[in-house]
Structure formats: C-alpha cells, structure tokens
Amino acid sequence: MANIKELKEYASINNIPIMQDEGIDFLTTFIIKKQIKKILEIGTAIGYSAIMMARLSEDIHITTIERDEERYMEALKNIKKFDLEDRITLIFNDALNVKLDEEYDLIFIDAAKGKNKDFFTHFENNLSMNGYIITDNMYFHGYVNQDEEEIPSKNILGIVRKIKDYTYFLENHMLYKTTIYNVGDGVAVTERRG
C-alpha cells in the first residue's frame, strides 16, 4: 500500500521541491470548502500535491503538467501506486506548449517560479467563471521579503524580481483580485472581480 510519508521522504532525499505541510493543508482545505472538482496543476514534480488533492474526494479530477522526464516518470509510478490513474491525467510537456479546451474550477501554479505570469496568462482562459488560480512559493523561501543586497546569488535575485513582478501584476489586475496568505512558502489565491 502506498503511503504519503514515503513520497515526502523521497522528495526530501532527492531535493525535489514539494509543498510545505502548512501550504498543502491550506490548499486541500480550500478545495473542500469551495467544493472544487476539476483542477489543472502546472508543475507535477513527483505527483505529491496531485495525489493529496485527488484523495480528498472521488469527484475530483486533475490534469497535471510536468516537463522534467525523470519527475514525470516518478509521478506516473506514484499515481499508479495510489490507484489514481483514472482521476489524475499526467501530461509530459512544457506547460507553455500545452493547449487545453476544458475549463477548471482551480488552476494551481507550482512550477518554474520565474514563469508564473506566463503560466497565468497562458491558462487564464481555462478558468471557469467562478474558479480560482492558486500560486505557491510567493515568498520563495523568504528571499522575496529580504533586501536585494542580502540575496546570495544573481540567479535567486532574478527569480525574486520575477516573483515581485508577478505579485505586482496580480495586485494591479483589473479583472482579478488576489490575496496572499502567510502560510507555507506564501500562497496567492486569485479570483475574478465581481
């Protein structure tokens, strides 16, 4: 029988970023509260969050996209272990190359942090009328709230600036309103205005 603890241990040993406990608790509670059934996830990694979401209810169906082949293969294995192949559809591709026709109650963005805005604009037409877009890692391990001089590398600084730009984009969007929650690594919840 598959278990979540093993998934988390695998992620930890192999340095694969998965949602922090506080963040996943927030996400799963949100899904139950809002009775979300159809989810699009950008960034599968090893399938941890997709599995956690799918286990909430037999009515939940998830489409999840991963571009890293090793992680994709691991996610396939894990989804099979949890007997969730009929409710989690895994797509191996760069999300920005994927075109989908369906609408989703929730679009969950948890992939390359520097591309959050691209993912948002690429998939916003797939959001159902009363749907939500949730983005993880808005604090990026606390770096977003640090002075730029304290950030250890140019690479991290580049990502931090892109996350700040994304935050500005969300907060000033005419069509959507966003709340950033201080849980896990910072979780943004976006919904249509009015």
Residue pairs with C-beta under 8 A, 6 or more apart in sequence:
2 78
2 81
2 82
4 48
4 51
4 52
7 18
7 46
7 47
7 48
7 51
7 78
8 18
8 48
10 16
10 46
10 74
11 17
11 18
11 45
11 46
11 48
16 45
16 46
16 71
17 45
17 137
18 24
18 45
18 46
18 48
18 49
19 27
19 48
19 49
19 52
19 110
19 136
19 184
19 185
20 184
20 185
21 184
22 183
22 184
23 136
23 183
23 184
23 185
23 187
24 48
24 49
24 52
24 184
25 183
26 181
26 183
26 184
26 187
27 49
27 52
27 53
27 108
27 134
27 136
27 187
28 52
28 53
28 56
30 36
30 132
30 134
30 189
31 39
31 53
31 56
31 60
31 106
32 56
32 57
34 105
34 106
34 132
36 60
36 105
36 106
36 132
37 57
37 59
37 60
37 61
37 105
38 60
38 61
38 102
38 103
38 104
38 105
38 106
38 128
39 53
39 60
39 61
39 62
39 63
39 104
39 105
39 106
39 107
39 108
40 62
40 63
40 64
40 65
40 100
40 102
40 104
40 106
40 107
40 108
40 123
40 126
41 49
41 50
41 53
41 62
41 63
41 64
41 65
41 108
41 110
42 64
42 65
42 95
42 107
42 108
42 109
42 110
42 111
42 119
42 123
43 64
43 65
43 66
43 95
43 109
43 110
43 111
43 112
44 50
44 64
44 65
44 66
44 71
44 72
44 75
44 90
45 66
45 68
45 71
45 75
45 110
46 71
46 74
46 75
46 78
47 64
47 74
47 75
47 76
47 78
47 79
47 88
47 90
48 78
49 108
49 110
50 62
50 64
50 75
50 79
50 84
50 88
50 90
51 78
51 79
51 82
51 84
51 88
53 60
53 62
53 108
54 60
54 61
54 62
54 82
54 84
54 87
54 88
55 82
55 84
58 87
60 87
61 87
61 88
61 89
62 87
62 88
62 89
63 88
63 89
63 91
63 100
63 102
63 104
64 75
64 88
64 89
64 90
64 91
65 90
65 91
65 93
65 95
65 98
65 111
66 72
66 75
66 90
66 91
66 92
67 92
67 93
67 94
67 95
69 92
72 90
72 92
75 90
76 90
79 85
79 88
79 90
91 98
95 111
95 119
95 122
95 123
96 115
96 118
96 119
96 122
100 123
100 126
102 126
103 126
103 127
103 128
103 131
104 126
104 127
104 128
104 131
105 128
105 130
105 131
105 132
106 131
106 132
106 133
106 134
107 123
107 124
107 126
107 127
107 131
107 132
107 133
107 134
108 133
108 134
108 135
108 136
109 116
109 119
109 120
109 133
109 134
109 135
109 136
110 135
110 136
110 137
111 119
113 137
113 140
113 159
113 162
113 163
114 158
114 159
114 162
114 163
115 162
116 135
116 162
116 163
116 166
117 162
117 165
117 166
117 169
120 133
120 135
120 166
120 169
120 170
120 190
124 133
127 133
127 192
129 192
130 191
130 192
131 191
131 192
132 189
132 190
132 191
133 176
133 188
133 189
133 190
133 191
134 187
134 188
134 189
134 190
135 166
135 170
135 187
135 188
135 190
136 184
136 185
136 186
136 187
137 163
137 185
137 186
138 144
138 163
138 167
138 180
138 185
138 186
138 187
138 188
139 145
139 185
139 186
140 156
140 159
140 160
140 163
140 185
140 186
141 185
143 151
143 156
143 159
143 160
144 160
144 163
144 164
144 167
144 186
146 160
148 157
148 160
151 157
151 160
167 180
167 188
170 176
170 178
170 188
170 190
171 178
173 190
174 193
175 192
175 193
176 190
176 191
176 192
176 193
177 190
177 191
177 192
177 193
178 188
178 189
178 190
179 188
179 189
180 186
180 187
180 188
180 189
181 187
181 188
181 189
